[in-house]
Amino acid sequence: MTSSYVLIVQHVPWEKPGRILENLEDLDLGTRTVIVADEKKPELPSFDELCGVVIMGGPMGAQDFGDHPGLKAEAKLVRAAVGSGKPVLGVCLGHQIIASALGAKLSSGKAPIVGFEPITSVVNHDYFSMWSKQVHVLQWHQDQVGVPEGGELLARSPETANEAFRVGSALGLQFHLEVTATLLEEWLAEPAMTKGLKKSQIAAIRKDFVLYEPRLHPLAEQIFSAFAARCSTYARTLAE
């Protein structure tokens, strides 16, 4: 059997896995990256070869199937992965794709939420434990999604009821722990990411990243290393 690997689904070139990829590579896990949102009949890799799935962020809506028909295939992939117990991780749009694919309601917020905002942990789960009740994280979204039936809410914020949740083998994060200093600069140099932002807002994002990074980096390592470990364990079951 071909060696298994983690499938990384991107939606735009600049929304990269960042620290997620670093933690997968730390465990010598192979990866393959695809961008299929705009394909009517995307050819995804063999499902049997996957030991995990990562779904990244993007500017479109999770159910914008008319303009981005490949999102249907992503939702189908999520349902299959969760149904078979494969580890799944979704960030921002990926978080919304997982939840909506499993039946949660998707809605659009009143205005974009961009920059560092506080979130509050709801439960002290081993897979998503915080060192304090509240932490400031990088937000870059407008749409929101509920928690699917059978899921567990992990974190919320005043403006977003579902900041993080888990359901079965899947974890969704509305915010961006994957972003490194280098990746942040790529985002801030991308017109599609900074459209509508004032220079003062961009400056505040850079300043806040430096301020909150010492706490966010360990949290990111905890979450993404745990995900990588689960993928590694699943990979061993496929090799047996």
RAKA-V951095 format. One record per residue. N is the residue number from 1. PHI is phi in radians with two decimals (999 if undefined). Layout:
N;PHI
N;PHI
//
This chain:
1;999
2;-1.08
3;-1.02
4;-1.34
5;-2.71
6;-1.68
7;-1.54
8;-1.91
9;-1.79
10;-1.76
11;-2.09
12;-2.49
13;-1.03
14;-1.49
15;-1.56
16;-1.61
17;-1.28
18;0.86
19;-1.14
20;-1.07
21;-1.09
22;-1.00
23;-1.26
24;-1.16
25;-1.19
26;-1.03
27;-1.76
28;1.02
29;-1.50
30;-1.29
31;-2.39
32;-2.46
33;-1.92
34;-2.31
35;-2.23
36;-2.24
37;-1.00
38;-1.65
39;-1.62
40;-1.20
41;-2.29
42;-1.16
43;-1.72
44;-1.43
45;-1.06
46;-0.98
47;-1.05
48;-1.14
49;-1.50
50;-1.53
51;-1.86
52;3.09
53;-2.37
54;-2.08
55;-2.07
56;-1.54
57;-1.43
58;3.07
59;-1.43
60;-1.50
61;-1.49
62;-1.11
63;-2.05
64;-1.44
65;-1.24
66;-1.14
67;-1.48
68;-2.36
69;-1.08
70;-1.15
71;-1.11
72;-1.11
73;-1.15
74;-1.15
75;-1.11
76;-1.11
77;-1.06
78;-1.03
79;-1.07
80;-1.18
81;-1.14
82;-1.14
83;-1.12
84;-1.78
85;1.44
86;-1.24
87;-1.09
88;-2.29
89;-2.28
90;-2.15
91;-2.11
92;1.00
93;-0.98
94;-1.06
95;-1.02
96;-1.25
97;-1.12
98;-1.05
99;-1.11
100;-1.21
101;-1.10
102;-1.74
103;1.82
104;-1.34
105;-1.41
106;-1.82
107;-2.49
108;-1.79
109;-1.29
110;-1.19
111;-2.71
112;-1.05
113;-1.96
114;-2.28
115;2.10
116;-1.51
117;-2.36
118;-1.38
119;-2.12
120;-2.10
121;-1.26
122;-1.78
123;-2.31
124;-1.67
125;-1.39
126;-1.03
127;-1.43
128;-2.61
129;-1.68
130;-1.97
131;-1.40
132;-2.56
133;-1.12
134;-2.27
135;-2.57
136;-1.54
137;-2.26
138;-1.45
139;-1.89
140;-2.78
141;-2.72
142;-2.30
143;-1.19
144;-2.38
145;-2.51
146;-1.42
147;-1.70
148;-1.16
149;-0.98
150;1.54
151;-1.52
152;-2.19
153;-1.24
154;-1.91
155;-2.69
156;-2.46
157;-2.50
158;-1.00
159;-1.74
160;-2.32
161;-1.17
162;-2.07
163;-1.58
164;-2.79
165;-2.66
166;-2.30
167;-2.64
168;1.01
169;-1.64
170;-1.92
171;-2.25
172;-2.07
173;-2.17
174;-1.30
175;-1.82
176;-2.05
177;-1.43
178;-1.31
179;-1.34
180;-1.66
181;-1.06
182;-1.14
183;-1.16
184;-1.04
185;-1.13
186;-1.12
187;-1.10
188;-1.26
189;-1.65
190;-1.67
191;-0.95
192;-1.14
193;-1.49
194;-1.79
195;-1.00
196;1.53
197;-1.54
198;-1.41
199;-1.03
200;-1.16
201;-1.21
202;-1.12
203;-1.10
204;-1.16
205;-1.10
206;-1.08
207;-1.12
208;-1.19
209;-1.05
210;-1.09
211;-1.18
212;-1.66
213;-0.96
214;-1.01
215;-1.62
216;-1.32
217;-1.05
218;-1.08
219;-1.13
220;-1.07
221;-1.07
222;-1.08
223;-1.23
224;-1.32
225;-1.22
226;-1.14
227;-1.11
228;-1.05
229;-1.11
230;-1.17
231;-1.12
232;-1.10
233;-1.12
234;-1.14
235;-1.06
236;-1.16
237;-1.18
238;-1.24
239;-1.43
240;-1.29
//
